[in-house]
Amino acid sequence: MLKLDILEIKGEKIVAGKNEGWLREKEEEPLPSTLDRRDYNIALDVKEREFSTEGFARFLKKKKADFSISFSKMTTSHGLSLLLILEQLLRALDLSAEGKYHK
């Protein structure tokens, strides 16, 4: 059984020469205190490591704390990114349980 809570932190549009510094400062602010430290907290960041589905499943088996990953260097909407992370989590859990969904 998997309990899933989604906390989406809305992004801001970058306006060249106007709000770039402010956005960088905002990104460095601590995450909300409502996050439970006993849970996995996954951040998506274009600058982080990319995985194959199998590699992601192996990584999740070893990881016991919060982490950041990247799906792509391409820009996607928050909705599409959320769909991708949910689907990859389902596949990773299925692979770990030797299920049939990923095949």
Secondary structure as UniProt FT lines:
FT   TURN            16..18
FT   HELIX           20..27
FT   TURN            33..34
FT   TURN            37..38
FT   STRAND          42..44
FT   TURN            46..47
FT   HELIX           53..62
FT   STRAND          67..69
FT   HELIX           78..96
FT   TURN            97..98
FT   TURN            101..102
//
